[in-house]
Amino acid sequence: MNTSIRNFLKEEDGITALEYGVLAALVATVILAVIGTTSTGGLGTILTTLLGKVSAAVSST
């Protein structure tokens, strides 16, 4: 019984999974911050404007 408890306490898989979860949440937050969904800027707004201009230029030719 004591051996089982000691093995359980030495197990680190749960901690590793938690670390990966925190890392995934951090990456998702950074992606959302960079892309941005507001009209004040952000990569999403810049790409939308750029692709709109390219689309208009291609349509006019």
N, C-alpha and C positions, 0 to 999 in steps of 0.2 A: 504494500500500500504506500509506504513512504517513497519507494522508488518511483511509483507512478506520479506522485505529487511533485517530486523533484524534477522529473522529466517534463511535466506540464509547466512548471515554473521556468525551466530553461528554454522552452519552446518560444521562438521569436517570429514565427510566421504571421501571427496576428498583428504584431507591431509593424512588420514590413508591409502588410496590406494597408494598414492605417497610413503609413508614410506615403504609399503610392496614391491613396485617396486624397490626401492633403496636396500632394504634388499635382494631381490632375485638376483639382479645384483651383489651384494657383495658376496653372496654365490656361484654364478656361477664362479666368478673370482677366488675365493679361490679354488674351485674344479679344475679348469683348471690349476692353478699354482701347485697344488699338483700332479696331474696326469702327467703333462708335456708331450710334444710331441717331444721334441728334443732328439738327441742321446747323450746328455751330462748327462742324468740322469732323475730322476723323477720316480714317482711310476709306471707309465705306462711302462717304460723301464725295471724296476726291475721285474714287473709281467710278461712281455713278455719273459724275459730271464728265469725266474723260470718255467713258464708253458712249455717253449720249452725243458728245461731239464727234467721235469717230463714226457712229451710226449715221449722224446727219451728213457728214462728209461723204460717206459711201453712198448714201441714198441720193445725193445731189449729182453724182457723176454718172 
